[in-house]
Amino acid sequence: MEIRCQHCLCGFDAPYRQLGLSFLCPHCKKDTVLSRESVISYRATGWEVSFLDFLPLVSLGEKTILSLLEKFGYKRTEHEPHLFHNLKGETLTPERVHLQIQNDAANQHDLYQTAMSIWR
């Protein structure tokens, strides 16, 4: 997707799945939040779920999503701030869990389908 930096107002490309996260502007080198309001244009994304959409699913403690995350190997260990443990016992932030899911085609598809069933 093409995003407009909140600082220098220049456009740059960023992955759709990172919507809701901060991203370093390649022009002014400042962190800018990838918000829906800053999107200039975007392309079809397939099965991606943005971080902006992922976080509310986790925050609400939606049982279907939490069960799916456990199937993927992530167990929520704290609610505020949100923290997870993986099968290795490592502590992960929601940003890290989201990125790992989005980088796994099968998990990405399952998360998308589950989220759509909740939102319908």
Short mmCIF file of the C-alpha atoms (twelve columns), coordinates in Angstrom:
data_MODEL
# 
_entry.id   MODEL 
# 
loop_
_atom_site.group_PDB 
_atom_site.id 
_atom_site.type_symbol 
_atom_site.label_atom_id 
_atom_site.label_alt_id 
_atom_site.label_comp_id 
_atom_site.label_asym_id 
_atom_site.label_seq_id 
_atom_site.Cartn_x 
_atom_site.Cartn_y 
_atom_site.Cartn_z 
_atom_site.pdbx_PDB_model_num 
ATOM 1   C CA . MET A 1   0.000   0.000   0.000  1 
ATOM 2   C CA . GLU A 2   1.106   3.563   -0.441 1 
ATOM 3   C CA . ILE A 3   1.182   5.616   2.770  1 
ATOM 4   C CA . ARG A 4   1.597   9.341   3.406  1 
ATOM 5   C CA . CYS A 5   4.099   10.132  6.188  1 
ATOM 6   C CA . GLN A 6   2.510   12.056  9.051  1 
ATOM 7   C CA . HIS A 7   5.668   14.194  9.362  1 
ATOM 8   C CA . CYS A 8   6.924   15.071  5.871  1 
ATOM 9   C CA . LEU A 9   3.728   14.121  3.937  1 
ATOM 10  C CA . CYS A 10  5.757   12.165  1.347  1 
ATOM 11  C CA . GLY A 11  4.326   8.916   0.047  1 
ATOM 12  C CA . PHE A 12  6.069   5.545   0.372  1 
ATOM 13  C CA . ASP A 13  5.246   1.836   0.095  1 
ATOM 14  C CA . ALA A 14  4.574   -0.261  3.189  1 
ATOM 15  C CA . PRO A 15  3.108   -3.758  3.639  1 
ATOM 16  C CA . TYR A 16  -0.657  -3.750  4.267  1 
ATOM 17  C CA . ARG A 17  -0.273  -6.229  7.121  1 
ATOM 18  C CA . GLN A 18  1.627   -3.550  9.071  1 
ATOM 19  C CA . LEU A 19  -1.330  -1.169  9.114  1 
ATOM 20  C CA . GLY A 20  -1.564  -0.020  12.733 1 
ATOM 21  C CA . LEU A 21  2.172   -0.211  13.399 1 
ATOM 22  C CA . SER A 22  4.930   2.385   13.211 1 
ATOM 23  C CA . PHE A 23  7.165   2.415   10.154 1 
ATOM 24  C CA . LEU A 24  10.331  4.379   9.416  1 
ATOM 25  C CA . CYS A 25  9.665   6.910   6.654  1 
ATOM 26  C CA . PRO A 26  12.364  6.476   3.995  1 
ATOM 27  C CA . HIS A 27  12.249  10.220  3.273  1 
ATOM 28  C CA . CYS A 28  12.440  11.997  6.655  1 
ATOM 29  C CA . LYS A 29  13.671  8.962   8.681  1 
ATOM 30  C CA . LYS A 30  11.008  9.472   11.371 1 
ATOM 31  C CA . ASP A 31  8.612   6.834   12.680 1 
ATOM 32  C CA . THR A 32  5.152   7.332   11.270 1 
ATOM 33  C CA . VAL A 33  2.031   5.411   12.251 1 
ATOM 34  C CA . LEU A 34  0.520   3.442   9.394  1 
ATOM 35  C CA . SER A 35  -3.087  4.478   9.967  1 
ATOM 36  C CA . ARG A 36  -6.111  4.016   7.725  1 
ATOM 37  C CA . GLU A 37  -6.213  7.792   7.286  1 
ATOM 38  C CA . SER A 38  -2.668  7.836   5.884  1 
ATOM 39  C CA . VAL A 39  -3.353  5.283   3.117  1 
ATOM 40  C CA . ILE A 40  -3.065  6.811   -0.343 1 
ATOM 41  C CA . SER A 41  -3.705  3.577   -2.278 1 
ATOM 42  C CA . TYR A 42  -3.447  -0.173  -1.819 1 
ATOM 43  C CA . ARG A 43  -3.452  -3.368  -3.842 1 
ATOM 44  C CA . ALA A 44  -5.402  -6.572  -3.218 1 
ATOM 45  C CA . THR A 45  -3.780  -8.406  -0.323 1 
ATOM 46  C CA . GLY A 46  -5.145  -11.923 -0.418 1 
ATOM 47  C CA . TRP A 47  -5.474  -13.324 3.101  1 
ATOM 48  C CA . GLU A 48  -3.599  -10.673 5.069  1 
ATOM 49  C CA . VAL A 49  -5.015  -9.318  8.322  1 
ATOM 50  C CA . SER A 50  -3.538  -5.966  9.305  1 
ATOM 51  C CA . PHE A 51  -2.125  -5.444  12.780 1 
ATOM 52  C CA . LEU A 52  -4.768  -2.741  13.212 1 
ATOM 53  C CA . ASP A 53  -7.446  -5.439  12.812 1 
ATOM 54  C CA . PHE A 54  -5.524  -8.165  14.670 1 
ATOM 55  C CA . LEU A 55  -5.075  -6.258  17.920 1 
ATOM 56  C CA . PRO A 56  -8.803  -5.783  18.704 1 
ATOM 57  C CA . LEU A 57  -9.406  -9.500  18.144 1 
ATOM 58  C CA . VAL A 58  -6.727  -10.283 20.730 1 
ATOM 59  C CA . SER A 59  -7.733  -7.428  23.056 1 
ATOM 60  C CA . LEU A 60  -11.336 -8.542  23.267 1 
ATOM 61  C CA . GLY A 61  -10.198 -12.006 24.258 1 
ATOM 62  C CA . GLU A 62  -12.243 -13.507 21.434 1 
ATOM 63  C CA . LYS A 63  -12.190 -17.226 22.327 1 
ATOM 64  C CA . THR A 64  -12.173 -18.368 18.704 1 
ATOM 65  C CA . ILE A 65  -9.083  -16.256 17.968 1 
ATOM 66  C CA . LEU A 66  -7.282  -17.212 21.195 1 
ATOM 67  C CA . SER A 67  -7.943  -20.909 20.469 1 
ATOM 68  C CA . LEU A 68  -6.600  -20.462 16.951 1 
ATOM 69  C CA . LEU A 69  -3.483  -18.724 18.286 1 
ATOM 70  C CA . GLU A 70  -2.941  -21.633 20.679 1 
ATOM 71  C CA . LYS A 71  -3.226  -24.009 17.702 1 
ATOM 72  C CA . PHE A 72  -0.465  -21.938 16.061 1 
ATOM 73  C CA . GLY A 73  1.650   -22.279 19.230 1 
ATOM 74  C CA . TYR A 74  0.979   -18.914 20.917 1 
ATOM 75  C CA . LYS A 75  -0.606  -18.673 24.355 1 
ATOM 76  C CA . ARG A 76  -1.606  -15.287 25.751 1 
ATOM 77  C CA . THR A 77  0.018   -14.909 29.156 1 
ATOM 78  C CA . GLU A 78  -0.874  -11.307 29.987 1 
ATOM 79  C CA . HIS A 79  -3.828  -9.158  29.016 1 
ATOM 80  C CA . GLU A 80  -2.403  -5.666  29.683 1 
ATOM 81  C CA . PRO A 81  0.089   -5.337  28.158 1 
ATOM 82  C CA . HIS A 82  -0.641  -8.193  25.786 1 
ATOM 83  C CA . LEU A 83  2.102   -10.792 25.915 1 
ATOM 84  C CA . PHE A 84  2.321   -14.301 24.518 1 
ATOM 85  C CA . HIS A 85  4.535   -17.342 24.981 1 
ATOM 86  C CA . ASN A 86  5.457   -19.594 22.093 1 
ATOM 87  C CA . LEU A 87  6.214   -23.313 22.268 1 
ATOM 88  C CA . LYS A 88  9.855   -22.537 23.114 1 
ATOM 89  C CA . GLY A 89  8.737   -20.523 26.155 1 
ATOM 90  C CA . GLU A 90  9.827   -17.215 24.629 1 
ATOM 91  C CA . THR A 91  7.817   -14.103 25.487 1 
ATOM 92  C CA . LEU A 92  6.411   -12.374 22.398 1 
ATOM 93  C CA . THR A 93  4.610   -9.097  21.808 1 
ATOM 94  C CA . PRO A 94  1.421   -9.018  19.714 1 
ATOM 95  C CA . GLU A 95  3.426   -7.319  16.947 1 
ATOM 96  C CA . ARG A 96  5.817   -10.291 16.804 1 
ATOM 97  C CA . VAL A 97  3.011   -12.876 16.905 1 
ATOM 98  C CA . HIS A 98  1.160   -11.031 14.152 1 
ATOM 99  C CA . LEU A 99  4.255   -10.838 11.948 1 
ATOM 100 C CA . GLN A 100 5.027   -14.540 12.389 1 
ATOM 101 C CA . ILE A 101 1.437   -15.467 11.465 1 
ATOM 102 C CA . GLN A 102 1.478   -13.192 8.414  1 
ATOM 103 C CA . ASN A 103 4.728   -14.814 7.249  1 
ATOM 104 C CA . ASP A 104 3.173   -18.304 7.328  1 
ATOM 105 C CA . ALA A 105 0.739   -18.768 4.415  1 
ATOM 106 C CA . ALA A 106 -1.390  -21.462 6.080  1 
ATOM 107 C CA . ASN A 107 -1.677  -19.619 9.398  1 
ATOM 108 C CA . GLN A 108 -2.356  -16.348 7.577  1 
ATOM 109 C CA . HIS A 109 -5.232  -17.981 5.691  1 
ATOM 110 C CA . ASP A 110 -6.691  -19.556 8.844  1 
ATOM 111 C CA . LEU A 111 -6.515  -16.278 10.778 1 
ATOM 112 C CA . TYR A 112 -8.186  -14.402 7.919  1 
ATOM 113 C CA . GLN A 113 -10.999 -16.950 7.625  1 
ATOM 114 C CA . THR A 114 -11.580 -16.999 11.395 1 
ATOM 115 C CA . ALA A 115 -11.598 -13.201 11.622 1 
ATOM 116 C CA . MET A 116 -14.068 -12.988 8.727  1 
ATOM 117 C CA . SER A 117 -16.395 -15.462 10.453 1 
ATOM 118 C CA . ILE A 118 -16.381 -13.220 13.547 1 
ATOM 119 C CA . TRP A 119 -16.912 -10.003 11.599 1 
ATOM 120 C CA . ARG A 120 -19.775 -11.323 9.442  1 
# 
